[in-house]
């Protein structure tokens, strides 16, 4: 089994993926809202478009990208792949969906985690996936 990537690489690709999600989601939402006539849409509908686009871009990048290419854009730029922990094989659909949902809750849950003084690896993954360097998969 290839060695898991370090914390710095994880933070970097998470930051890149976050920026892509926000910029891509807001750009797509602005185009959609403008096409529908933003002045005629209410605040709730406009907010729904923005939230839906941000989550949609995030889903495409994290779930579909991982299924098709074993990586997201941020991980690709840092030469990292996502593999199953058990056998270093391709991730399965529900594993990637679960990982995506856990990722959405990971950052907001950190203050609560710090309050209860959780022990163990903060990156422990309940979905059976791990991040490895691409070159380690070729060995």
N, CA, C and O atoms as a GROMACS GRO file, in nm:
protein
  556
    1UNK      N    1   0.086  -0.118   0.000
    1UNK     CA    2   0.000   0.000   0.000
    1UNK      C    3   0.090   0.124   0.000
    1UNK      O    4   0.181   0.134   0.082
    2UNK      N    5   0.065   0.217  -0.091
    2UNK     CA    6   0.145   0.340  -0.093
    2UNK      C    7   0.124   0.424   0.033
    2UNK      O    8   0.019   0.419   0.096
    3UNK      N    9   0.227   0.499   0.067
    3UNK     CA   10   0.223   0.586   0.184
    3UNK      C   11   0.128   0.704   0.159
    3UNK      O   12   0.122   0.757   0.048
    4UNK      N   13   0.056   0.743   0.264
    4UNK     CA   14  -0.036   0.855   0.254
    4UNK      C   15   0.041   0.988   0.246
    4UNK      O   16   0.150   0.999   0.301
    5UNK      N   17  -0.016   1.087   0.176
    5UNK     CA   18   0.050   1.216   0.161
    5UNK      C   19   0.052   1.291   0.293
    5UNK      O   20  -0.024   1.259   0.385
    6UNK      N   21   0.138   1.392   0.302
    6UNK     CA   22   0.154   1.469   0.425
    6UNK      C   23   0.052   1.581   0.440
    6UNK      O   24  -0.027   1.609   0.350
    7UNK      N   25   0.058   1.644   0.558
    7UNK     CA   26  -0.038   1.749   0.592
    7UNK      C   27  -0.029   1.871   0.500
    7UNK      O   28  -0.132   1.926   0.462
    8UNK      N   29   0.091   1.912   0.465
    8UNK     CA   30   0.106   2.033   0.382
    8UNK      C   31   0.041   2.012   0.246
    8UNK      O   32  -0.030   2.099   0.197
    9UNK      N   33   0.067   1.897   0.185
    9UNK     CA   34   0.006   1.868   0.055
    9UNK      C   35  -0.146   1.864   0.068
    9UNK      O   36  -0.217   1.914  -0.019
   10UNK      N   37  -0.196   1.805   0.176
   10UNK     CA   38  -0.342   1.798   0.197
   10UNK      C   39  -0.402   1.938   0.208
   10UNK      O   40  -0.507   1.967   0.149
   11UNK      N   41  -0.336   2.025   0.284
   11UNK     CA   42  -0.388   2.162   0.298
   11UNK      C   43  -0.385   2.237   0.166
   11UNK      O   44  -0.478   2.312   0.134
   12UNK      N   45  -0.279   2.218   0.089
   12UNK     CA   46  -0.268   2.286  -0.040
   12UNK      C   47  -0.376   2.241  -0.137
   12UNK      O   48  -0.442   2.324  -0.199
   13UNK      N   49  -0.395   2.109  -0.152
   13UNK     CA   50  -0.497   2.069  -0.249
   13UNK      C   51  -0.638   2.097  -0.199
   13UNK      O   52  -0.729   2.118  -0.279
   14UNK      N   53  -0.658   2.098  -0.068
   14UNK     CA   54  -0.788   2.137  -0.015
   14UNK      C   55  -0.816   2.285  -0.044
   14UNK      O   56  -0.928   2.321  -0.080
   15UNK      N   57  -0.714   2.370  -0.029
   15UNK     CA   58  -0.729   2.513  -0.060
   15UNK      C   59  -0.757   2.537  -0.208
   15UNK      O   60  -0.842   2.619  -0.243
   16UNK      N   61  -0.686   2.465  -0.294
   16UNK     CA   62  -0.709   2.478  -0.439
   16UNK      C   63  -0.850   2.433  -0.475
   16UNK      O   64  -0.920   2.502  -0.549
   17UNK      N   65  -0.892   2.318  -0.422
   17UNK     CA   66  -1.026   2.268  -0.451
   17UNK      C   67  -1.134   2.361  -0.396
   17UNK      O   68  -1.238   2.379  -0.459
   18UNK      N   69  -1.110   2.419  -0.281
   18UNK     CA   70  -1.205   2.515  -0.223
   18UNK      C   71  -1.218   2.639  -0.312
   18UNK      O   72  -1.328   2.686  -0.339
   19UNK      N   73  -1.104   2.691  -0.358
   19UNK     CA   74  -1.106   2.808  -0.445
   19UNK      C   75  -1.178   2.778  -0.575
   19UNK      O   76  -1.256   2.860  -0.623
   20UNK      N   77  -1.153   2.661  -0.633
   20UNK     CA   78  -1.221   2.622  -0.757
   20UNK      C   79  -1.371   2.611  -0.734
   20UNK      O   80  -1.450   2.655  -0.817
   21UNK      N   81  -1.409   2.552  -0.622
   21UNK     CA   82  -1.551   2.537  -0.591
   21UNK      C   83  -1.620   2.672  -0.577
   21UNK      O   84  -1.727   2.693  -0.633
   22UNK      N   85  -1.559   2.763  -0.503
   22UNK     CA   86  -1.622   2.893  -0.479
   22UNK      C   87  -1.622   2.977  -0.606
   22UNK      O   88  -1.727   3.030  -0.644
   23UNK      N   89  -1.508   2.991  -0.671
   23UNK     CA   90  -1.500   3.074  -0.792
   23UNK      C   91  -1.586   3.014  -0.903
   23UNK      O   92  -1.663   3.085  -0.968
   24UNK      N   93  -1.574   2.882  -0.925
   24UNK     CA   94  -1.653   2.816  -1.029
   24UNK      C   95  -1.802   2.823  -1.000
   24UNK      O   96  -1.882   2.850  -1.090
   25UNK      N   97  -1.839   2.796  -0.876
   25UNK     CA   98  -1.981   2.799  -0.837
   25UNK      C   99  -2.042   2.937  -0.850
   25UNK      O  100  -2.152   2.952  -0.904
   26UNK      N  101  -1.970   3.039  -0.802
   26UNK     CA  102  -2.023   3.175  -0.812
   26UNK      C  103  -2.027   3.224  -0.956
   26UNK      O  104  -2.119   3.295  -0.994
   27UNK      N  105  -1.928   3.186  -1.036
   27UNK     CA  106  -1.927   3.226  -1.176
   27UNK      C  107  -2.044   3.163  -1.251
   27UNK      O  108  -2.114   3.230  -1.327
   28UNK      N  109  -2.064   3.034  -1.230
   28UNK     CA  110  -2.177   2.965  -1.294
   28UNK      C  111  -2.310   3.024  -1.248
   28UNK      O  112  -2.400   3.045  -1.330
   29UNK      N  113  -2.322   3.050  -1.119
   29UNK     CA  114  -2.446   3.106  -1.066
   29UNK      C  115  -2.472   3.246  -1.122
   29UNK      O  116  -2.586   3.280  -1.153
   30UNK      N  117  -2.367   3.327  -1.135
   30UNK     CA  118  -2.385   3.461  -1.190
   30UNK      C  119  -2.434   3.453  -1.334
   30UNK      O  120  -2.520   3.531  -1.375
   31UNK      N  121  -2.380   3.359  -1.411
   31UNK     CA  122  -2.426   3.342  -1.549
   31UNK      C  123  -2.571   3.296  -1.553
   31UNK      O  124  -2.650   3.346  -1.633
   32UNK      N  125  -2.607   3.202  -1.469
   32UNK     CA  126  -2.744   3.153  -1.466
   32UNK      C  127  -2.842   3.261  -1.419
   32UNK      O  128  -2.948   3.279  -1.478
   33UNK      N  129  -2.806   3.331  -1.313
   33UNK     CA  130  -2.893   3.437  -1.261
   33UNK      C  131  -2.909   3.549  -1.363
   33UNK      O  132  -3.019   3.604  -1.379
   34UNK      N  133  -2.802   3.584  -1.430
   34UNK     CA  134  -2.808   3.690  -1.532
   34UNK      C  135  -2.896   3.646  -1.649
   34UNK      O  136  -2.973   3.726  -1.703
   35UNK      N  137  -2.883   3.519  -1.688
   35UNK     CA  138  -2.964   3.466  -1.798
   35UNK      C  139  -3.112   3.462  -1.764
   35UNK      O  140  -3.195   3.476  -1.854
   36UNK      N  141  -3.146   3.444  -1.640
   36UNK     CA  142  -3.286   3.438  -1.598
   36UNK      C  143  -3.341   3.576  -1.564
   36UNK      O  144  -3.459   3.590  -1.532
   37UNK      N  145  -3.257   3.677  -1.571
   37UNK     CA  146  -3.301   3.811  -1.535
   37UNK      C  147  -3.297   3.828  -1.385
   37UNK      O  148  -3.400   3.816  -1.318
   38UNK      N  149  -3.180   3.855  -1.332
   38UNK     CA  150  -3.160   3.862  -1.187
   38UNK      C  151  -3.255   3.960  -1.121
   38UNK      O  152  -3.292   3.941  -1.005
   39UNK      N  153  -3.295   4.063  -1.192
   39UNK     CA  154  -3.385   4.162  -1.133
   39UNK      C  155  -3.524   4.103  -1.108
   39UNK      O  156  -3.594   4.147  -1.017
   40UNK      N  157  -3.563   4.005  -1.188
   40UNK     CA  158  -3.697   3.948  -1.172
   40UNK      C  159  -3.698   3.834  -1.070
   40UNK      O  160  -3.804   3.796  -1.021
   41UNK      N  161  -3.582   3.780  -1.040
   41UNK     CA  162  -3.574   3.673  -0.939
   41UNK      C  163  -3.578   3.733  -0.800
   41UNK      O  164  -3.526   3.843  -0.777
   42UNK      N  165  -3.639   3.663  -0.709
   42UNK     CA  166  -3.638   3.708  -0.570
   42UNK      C  167  -3.507   3.672  -0.503
   42UNK      O  168  -3.424   3.601  -0.560
   43UNK      N  169  -3.489   3.721  -0.381
   43UNK     CA  170  -3.367   3.694  -0.306
   43UNK      C  171  -3.352   3.543  -0.282
   43UNK      O  172  -3.243   3.489  -0.296
   44UNK      N  173  -3.460   3.477  -0.246
   44UNK     CA  174  -3.454   3.333  -0.218
   44UNK      C  175  -3.414   3.253  -0.340
   44UNK      O  176  -3.332   3.161  -0.330
   45UNK      N  177  -3.470   3.285  -0.455
   45UNK     CA  178  -3.436   3.213  -0.578
   45UNK      C  179  -3.291   3.238  -0.617
   45UNK      O  180  -3.222   3.146  -0.660
   46UNK      N  181  -3.246   3.361  -0.604
   46UNK     CA  182  -3.107   3.394  -0.638
   46UNK      C  183  -3.012   3.322  -0.543
   46UNK      O  184  -2.911   3.266  -0.587
   47UNK      N  185  -3.043   3.322  -0.415
   47UNK     CA  186  -2.960   3.251  -0.318
   47UNK      C  187  -2.959   3.101  -0.347
   47UNK      O  188  -2.855   3.036  -0.336
   48UNK      N  189  -3.073   3.048  -0.384
   48UNK     CA  190  -3.082   2.906  -0.419
   48UNK      C  191  -2.995   2.871  -0.539
   48UNK      O  192  -2.932   2.765  -0.542
   49UNK      N  193  -2.992   2.959  -0.638
   49UNK     CA  194  -2.907   2.937  -0.755
   49UNK      C  195  -2.760   2.935  -0.713
   49UNK      O  196  -2.684   2.848  -0.756
   50UNK      N  197  -2.720   3.031  -0.630
   50UNK     CA  198  -2.580   3.037  -0.587
   50UNK      C  199  -2.541   2.916  -0.504
   50UNK      O  200  -2.436   2.856  -0.528
   51UNK      N  201  -2.622   2.879  -0.408
   51UNK     CA  202  -2.592   2.764  -0.324
   51UNK      C  203  -2.590   2.636  -0.407
   51UNK      O  204  -2.500   2.553  -0.392
   52UNK      N  205  -2.687   2.620  -0.494
   52UNK     CA  206  -2.694   2.502  -0.580
   52UNK      C  207  -2.573   2.490  -0.672
   52UNK      O  208  -2.521   2.380  -0.692
   53UNK      N  209  -2.530   2.601  -0.728
   53UNK     CA  210  -2.413   2.598  -0.817
   53UNK      C  211  -2.284   2.566  -0.742
   53UNK      O  212  -2.201   2.490  -0.791
   54UNK      N  213  -2.267   2.624  -0.624
   54UNK     CA  214  -2.147   2.595  -0.545
   54UNK      C  215  -2.143   2.447  -0.508
   54UNK      O  216  -2.039   2.382  -0.523
   55UNK      N  217  -2.255   2.392  -0.460
   55UNK     CA  218  -2.258   2.250  -0.426
   55UNK      C  219  -2.244   2.163  -0.551
   55UNK      O  220  -2.182   2.057  -0.545
   56UNK      N  221  -2.301   2.206  -0.662
   56UNK     CA  222  -2.289   2.131  -0.787
   56UNK      C  223  -2.145   2.124  -0.837
   56UNK      O  224  -2.099   2.016  -0.876
   57UNK      N  225  -2.076   2.236  -0.835
   57UNK     CA  226  -1.935   2.237  -0.877
   57UNK      C  227  -1.853   2.151  -0.782
   57UNK      O  228  -1.765   2.077  -0.825
   58UNK      N  229  -1.881   2.160  -0.654
   58UNK     CA  230  -1.810   2.079  -0.555
   58UNK      C  231  -1.833   1.930  -0.582
   58UNK      O  232  -1.739   1.851  -0.578
   59UNK      N  233  -1.957   1.892  -0.608
   59UNK     CA  234  -1.991   1.752  -0.635
   59UNK      C  235  -1.919   1.701  -0.760
   59UNK      O  236  -1.862   1.592  -0.759
   60UNK      N  237  -1.923   1.780  -0.866
   60UNK     CA  238  -1.857   1.739  -0.991
   60UNK      C  239  -1.707   1.721  -0.969
   60UNK      O  240  -1.649   1.622  -1.012
   61UNK      N  241  -1.644   1.816  -0.902
   61UNK     CA  242  -1.501   1.809  -0.878
   61UNK      C  243  -1.464   1.693  -0.787
   61UNK      O  244  -1.374   1.615  -0.819
   62UNK      N  245  -1.533   1.679  -0.674
   62UNK     CA  246  -1.494   1.580  -0.574
   62UNK      C  247  -1.546   1.440  -0.599
   62UNK      O  248  -1.477   1.342  -0.569
   63UNK      N  249  -1.665   1.426  -0.653
   63UNK     CA  250  -1.721   1.292  -0.672
   63UNK      C  251  -1.696   1.242  -0.815
   63UNK      O  252  -1.633   1.138  -0.834
   64UNK      N  253  -1.744   1.316  -0.914
   64UNK     CA  254  -1.728   1.269  -1.051
   64UNK      C  255  -1.582   1.272  -1.096
   64UNK      O  256  -1.536   1.180  -1.164
   65UNK      N  257  -1.509   1.376  -1.058
   65UNK     CA  258  -1.366   1.382  -1.092
   65UNK      C  259  -1.289   1.267  -1.031
   65UNK      O  260  -1.202   1.209  -1.095
   66UNK      N  261  -1.321   1.235  -0.907
   66UNK     CA  262  -1.252   1.125  -0.840
   66UNK      C  263  -1.288   0.991  -0.903
   66UNK      O  264  -1.202   0.904  -0.917
   67UNK      N  265  -1.413   0.974  -0.941
   67UNK     CA  266  -1.453   0.849  -1.006
   67UNK      C  267  -1.386   0.830  -1.141
   67UNK      O  268  -1.337   0.722  -1.173
   68UNK      N  269  -1.383   0.936  -1.220
   68UNK     CA  270  -1.329   0.926  -1.356
   68UNK      C  271  -1.177   0.927  -1.361
   68UNK      O  272  -1.117   0.852  -1.437
   69UNK      N  273  -1.115   1.012  -1.281
   69UNK     CA  274  -0.971   1.036  -1.293
   69UNK      C  275  -0.890   0.999  -1.169
   69UNK      O  276  -0.767   1.012  -1.168
   70UNK      N  277  -0.958   0.952  -1.062
   70UNK     CA  278  -0.895   0.922  -0.933
   70UNK      C  279  -0.833   1.044  -0.868
   70UNK      O  280  -0.741   1.032  -0.786
   71UNK      N  281  -0.883   1.163  -0.903
   71UNK     CA  282  -0.828   1.285  -0.847
   71UNK      C  283  -0.925   1.401  -0.868
   71UNK      O  284  -1.014   1.394  -0.952
   72UNK      N  285  -0.907   1.506  -0.790
   72UNK     CA  286  -0.977   1.632  -0.814
   72UNK      C  287  -0.878   1.726  -0.882
   72UNK      O  288  -0.762   1.689  -0.902
   73UNK      N  289  -0.922   1.845  -0.918
   73UNK     CA  290  -0.831   1.940  -0.984
   73UNK      C  291  -0.715   1.975  -0.892
   73UNK      O  292  -0.600   1.975  -0.935
   74UNK      N  293  -0.744   2.005  -0.766
   74UNK     CA  294  -0.638   2.041  -0.671
   74UNK      C  295  -0.540   1.927  -0.649
   74UNK      O  296  -0.419   1.949  -0.642
   75UNK      N  297  -0.591   1.805  -0.636
   75UNK     CA  298  -0.504   1.690  -0.618
   75UNK      C  299  -0.422   1.663  -0.744
   75UNK      O  300  -0.305   1.625  -0.735
   76UNK      N  301  -0.482   1.683  -0.860
   76UNK     CA  302  -0.409   1.664  -0.987
   76UNK      C  303  -0.291   1.761  -0.995
   76UNK      O  304  -0.181   1.721  -1.034
   77UNK      N  305  -0.313   1.886  -0.957
   77UNK     CA  306  -0.205   1.984  -0.962
   77UNK      C  307  -0.091   1.950  -0.867
   77UNK      O  308   0.023   1.988  -0.890
   78UNK      N  309  -0.122   1.878  -0.759
   78UNK     CA  310  -0.021   1.838  -0.662
   78UNK      C  311   0.018   1.691  -0.677
   78UNK      O  312   0.074   1.631  -0.585
   79UNK      N  313  -0.014   1.633  -0.791
   79UNK     CA  314   0.026   1.497  -0.829
   79UNK      C  315  -0.015   1.397  -0.720
   79UNK      O  316   0.067   1.319  -0.672
   80UNK      N  317  -0.141   1.400  -0.685
   80UNK     CA  318  -0.196   1.314  -0.581
   80UNK      C  319  -0.315   1.239  -0.637
   80UNK      O  320  -0.391   1.294  -0.718
   81UNK      N  321  -0.333   1.115  -0.597
   81UNK     CA  322  -0.446   1.034  -0.641
   81UNK      C  323  -0.524   0.984  -0.519
   81UNK      O  324  -0.470   0.976  -0.409
   82UNK      N  325  -0.651   0.950  -0.542
   82UNK     CA  326  -0.737   0.894  -0.438
   82UNK      C  327  -0.751   0.745  -0.467
   82UNK      O  328  -0.784   0.705  -0.579
   83UNK      N  329  -0.725   0.663  -0.366
   83UNK     CA  330  -0.734   0.518  -0.383
   83UNK      C  331  -0.810   0.456  -0.266
   83UNK      O  332  -0.825   0.517  -0.160
   84UNK      N  333  -0.859   0.335  -0.289
   84UNK     CA  334  -0.921   0.261  -0.178
   84UNK      C  335  -0.812   0.218  -0.082
   84UNK      O  336  -0.704   0.174  -0.124
   85UNK      N  337  -0.840   0.231   0.044
   85UNK     CA  338  -0.741   0.197   0.147
   85UNK      C  339  -0.711   0.048   0.150
   85UNK      O  340  -0.598   0.008   0.180
   86UNK      N  341  -0.808  -0.034   0.119
   86UNK     CA  342  -0.790  -0.178   0.129
   86UNK      C  343  -0.693  -0.235   0.026
   86UNK      O  344  -0.610  -0.319   0.058
   87UNK      N  345  -0.704  -0.188  -0.100
   87UNK     CA  346  -0.625  -0.250  -0.206
   87UNK      C  347  -0.566  -0.152  -0.307
   87UNK      O  348  -0.514  -0.195  -0.410
   88UNK      N  349  -0.571  -0.023  -0.280
   88UNK     CA  350  -0.519   0.083  -0.368
   88UNK      C  351  -0.590   0.084  -0.503
   88UNK      O  352  -0.534   0.132  -0.602
   89UNK      N  353  -0.712   0.032  -0.508
   89UNK     CA  354  -0.790   0.033  -0.632
   89UNK      C  355  -0.867   0.163  -0.648
   89UNK      O  356  -0.857   0.255  -0.567
   90UNK      N  357  -0.945   0.168  -0.755
   90UNK     CA  358  -1.027   0.286  -0.783
   90UNK      C  359  -1.135   0.302  -0.677
   90UNK      O  360  -1.194   0.204  -0.632
   91UNK      N  361  -1.162   0.427  -0.636
   91UNK     CA  362  -1.270   0.450  -0.539
   91UNK      C  363  -1.406   0.415  -0.601
   91UNK      O  364  -1.425   0.427  -0.722
   92UNK      N  365  -1.496   0.374  -0.519
   92UNK     CA  366  -1.632   0.344  -0.564
   92UNK      C  367  -1.721   0.467  -0.544
   92UNK      O  368  -1.687   0.558  -0.469
   93UNK      N  369  -1.836   0.467  -0.613
   93UNK     CA  370  -1.924   0.584  -0.613
   93UNK      C  371  -1.964   0.625  -0.471
   93UNK      O  372  -1.947   0.741  -0.434
   94UNK      N  373  -2.016   0.532  -0.392
   94UNK     CA  374  -2.066   0.570  -0.260
   94UNK      C  375  -1.952   0.607  -0.166
   94UNK      O  376  -1.973   0.684  -0.072
   95UNK      N  377  -1.834   0.555  -0.188
   95UNK     CA  378  -1.719   0.598  -0.109
   95UNK      C  379  -1.688   0.744  -0.138
   95UNK      O  380  -1.661   0.822  -0.047
   96UNK      N  381  -1.692   0.782  -0.266
   96UNK     CA  382  -1.662   0.921  -0.301
   96UNK      C  383  -1.772   1.015  -0.254
   96UNK      O  384  -1.743   1.127  -0.211
   97UNK      N  385  -1.896   0.971  -0.261
   97UNK     CA  386  -2.006   1.055  -0.209
   97UNK      C  387  -1.991   1.073  -0.058
   97UNK      O  388  -2.004   1.185  -0.008
   98UNK      N  389  -1.964   0.965   0.013
   98UNK     CA  390  -1.945   0.974   0.157
   98UNK      C  391  -1.827   1.064   0.193
   98UNK      O  392  -1.835   1.143   0.287
   99UNK      N  393  -1.718   1.050   0.119
   99UNK     CA  394  -1.600   1.134   0.144
   99UNK      C  395  -1.632   1.281   0.119
   99UNK      O  396  -1.589   1.368   0.195
  100UNK      N  397  -1.708   1.309   0.014
  100UNK     CA  398  -1.748   1.446  -0.018
  100UNK      C  399  -1.833   1.504   0.095
  100UNK      O  400  -1.809   1.616   0.141
  101UNK      N  401  -1.930   1.428   0.141
  101UNK     CA  402  -2.016   1.476   0.250
  101UNK      C  403  -1.938   1.495   0.379
  101UNK      O  404  -1.961   1.592   0.451
  102UNK      N  405  -1.845   1.405   0.409
  102UNK     CA  406  -1.761   1.423   0.528
  102UNK      C  407  -1.673   1.547   0.514
  102UNK      O  408  -1.652   1.620   0.611
  103UNK      N  409  -1.624   1.571   0.393
  103UNK     CA  410  -1.541   1.688   0.368
  103UNK      C  411  -1.618   1.818   0.390
  103UNK      O  412  -1.563   1.917   0.437
  104UNK      N  413  -1.747   1.816   0.356
  104UNK     CA  414  -1.830   1.936   0.377
  104UNK      C  415  -1.849   1.966   0.524
  104UNK      O  416  -1.867   2.081   0.563
  105UNK      N  417  -1.846   1.862   0.606
  105UNK     CA  418  -1.869   1.882   0.750
  105UNK      C  419  -1.739   1.887   0.830
  105UNK      O  420  -1.742   1.925   0.948
  106UNK      N  421  -1.626   1.850   0.769
  106UNK     CA  422  -1.500   1.841   0.845
  106UNK      C  423  -1.458   1.975   0.904
  106UNK      O  424  -1.432   1.983   1.024
  107UNK      N  425  -1.451   2.079   0.823
  107UNK     CA  426  -1.404   2.208   0.872
  107UNK      C  427  -1.499   2.268   0.976
  107UNK      O  428  -1.454   2.313   1.081
  108UNK      N  429  -1.630   2.270   0.950
  108UNK     CA  430  -1.719   2.326   1.054
  108UNK      C  431  -1.718   2.248   1.185
  108UNK      O  432  -1.751   2.304   1.289
  109UNK      N  433  -1.682   2.121   1.182
  109UNK     CA  434  -1.682   2.039   1.303
  109UNK      C  435  -1.553   2.052   1.384
  109UNK      O  436  -1.547   1.999   1.495
  110UNK      N  437  -1.452   2.118   1.334
  110UNK     CA  438  -1.325   2.126   1.406
  110UNK      C  439  -1.335   2.195   1.542
  110UNK      O  440  -1.272   2.148   1.637
  111UNK      N  441  -1.411   2.304   1.557
  111UNK     CA  442  -1.424   2.361   1.692
  111UNK      C  443  -1.486   2.263   1.791
  111UNK      O  444  -1.442   2.256   1.906
  112UNK      N  445  -1.586   2.188   1.749
  112UNK     CA  446  -1.649   2.089   1.836
  112UNK      C  447  -1.549   1.978   1.869
  112UNK      O  448  -1.542   1.932   1.982
  113UNK      N  449  -1.474   1.936   1.771
  113UNK     CA  450  -1.372   1.832   1.791
  113UNK      C  451  -1.268   1.879   1.894
  113UNK      O  452  -1.226   1.801   1.980
  114UNK      N  453  -1.228   2.004   1.885
  114UNK     CA  454  -1.130   2.058   1.980
  114UNK      C  455  -1.188   2.064   2.122
  114UNK      O  456  -1.116   2.044   2.219
  115UNK      N  457  -1.318   2.093   2.133
  115UNK     CA  458  -1.380   2.102   2.265
  115UNK      C  459  -1.384   1.967   2.336
  115UNK      O  460  -1.366   1.960   2.458
  116UNK      N  461  -1.408   1.862   2.262
  116UNK     CA  462  -1.417   1.731   2.326
  116UNK      C  463  -1.281   1.661   2.329
  116UNK      O  464  -1.270   1.546   2.372
  117UNK      N  465  -1.176   1.731   2.284
  117UNK     CA  466  -1.039   1.680   2.288
  117UNK      C  467  -1.028   1.543   2.224
  117UNK      O  468  -0.977   1.448   2.285
  118UNK      N  469  -1.075   1.533   2.101
  118UNK     CA  470  -1.069   1.406   2.030
  118UNK      C  471  -0.924   1.365   2.006
  118UNK      O  472  -0.840   1.446   1.966
  119UNK      N  473  -0.898   1.240   2.031
  119UNK     CA  474  -0.765   1.184   2.005
  119UNK      C  475  -0.765   1.115   1.870
  119UNK      O  476  -0.870   1.092   1.811
  120UNK      N  477  -0.647   1.083   1.822
  120UNK     CA  478  -0.636   1.010   1.698
  120UNK      C  479  -0.605   1.101   1.581
  120UNK      O  480  -0.586   1.221   1.597
  121UNK      N  481  -0.600   1.041   1.466
  121UNK     CA  482  -0.567   1.111   1.344
  121UNK      C  483  -0.682   1.201   1.300
  121UNK      O  484  -0.793   1.151   1.284
  122UNK      N  485  -0.659   1.331   1.281
  122UNK     CA  486  -0.768   1.419   1.239
  122UNK      C  487  -0.814   1.390   1.097
  122UNK      O  488  -0.921   1.435   1.056
  123UNK      N  489  -0.735   1.313   1.021
  123UNK     CA  490  -0.773   1.280   0.884
  123UNK      C  491  -0.827   1.138   0.872
  123UNK      O  492  -0.845   1.087   0.761
  124UNK      N  493  -0.852   1.078   0.982
  124UNK     CA  494  -0.904   0.942   0.979
  124UNK      C  495  -1.029   0.939   0.891
  124UNK      O  496  -1.120   1.019   0.908
  125UNK      N  497  -1.030   0.846   0.798
  125UNK     CA  498  -1.136   0.845   0.698
  125UNK      C  499  -1.227   0.725   0.716
  125UNK      O  500  -1.184   0.610   0.709
  126UNK      N  501  -1.354   0.753   0.740
  126UNK     CA  502  -1.452   0.647   0.759
  126UNK      C  503  -1.496   0.586   0.627
  126UNK      O  504  -1.571   0.488   0.627
  127UNK      N  505  -1.453   0.640   0.516
  127UNK     CA  506  -1.499   0.593   0.385
  127UNK      C  507  -1.405   0.495   0.318
  127UNK      O  508  -1.435   0.445   0.209
  128UNK      N  509  -1.293   0.466   0.379
  128UNK     CA  510  -1.200   0.369   0.323
  128UNK      C  511  -1.119   0.420   0.206
  128UNK      O  512  -1.076   0.341   0.121
  129UNK      N  513  -1.096   0.552   0.198
  129UNK     CA  514  -1.017   0.611   0.091
  129UNK      C  515  -0.894   0.678   0.151
  129UNK      O  516  -0.894   0.718   0.267
  130UNK      N  517  -0.789   0.688   0.071
  130UNK     CA  518  -0.669   0.760   0.116
  130UNK      C  519  -0.609   0.833  -0.003
  130UNK      O  520  -0.634   0.798  -0.118
  131UNK      N  521  -0.528   0.934   0.027
  131UNK     CA  522  -0.460   1.015  -0.074
  131UNK      C  523  -0.315   0.971  -0.080
  131UNK      O  524  -0.246   0.964   0.022
  132UNK      N  525  -0.269   0.941  -0.201
  132UNK     CA  526  -0.131   0.896  -0.220
  132UNK      C  527  -0.068   0.973  -0.335
  132UNK      O  528  -0.138   1.028  -0.420
  133UNK      N  529   0.064   0.975  -0.338
  133UNK     CA  530   0.134   1.038  -0.450
  133UNK      C  531   0.120   0.949  -0.573
  133UNK      O  532   0.125   0.826  -0.562
  134UNK      N  533   0.104   1.010  -0.688
  134UNK     CA  534   0.087   0.935  -0.812
  134UNK      C  535   0.204   0.843  -0.840
  134UNK      O  536   0.186   0.729  -0.885
  135UNK      N  537   0.324   0.891  -0.815
  135UNK     CA  538   0.442   0.811  -0.845
  135UNK      C  539   0.448   0.683  -0.760
  135UNK      O  540   0.507   0.584  -0.802
  136UNK      N  541   0.387   0.684  -0.642
  136UNK     CA  542   0.386   0.566  -0.557
  136UNK      C  543   0.295   0.456  -0.612
  136UNK      O  544   0.311   0.339  -0.576
  137UNK      N  545   0.201   0.492  -0.698
  137UNK     CA  546   0.111   0.392  -0.756
  137UNK      C  547   0.179   0.313  -0.867
  137UNK      O  548   0.134   0.204  -0.901
  138UNK      N  549   0.285   0.366  -0.923
  138UNK     CA  550   0.353   0.302  -1.036
  138UNK      C  551   0.452   0.195  -0.992
  138UNK      O  552   0.504   0.121  -1.076
  139UNK      N  553   0.480   0.186  -0.865
  139UNK     CA  554   0.580   0.091  -0.815
  139UNK      C  555   0.527  -0.049  -0.812
  139UNK      O  556   0.598  -0.141  -0.772
   0.00000   0.00000   0.00000
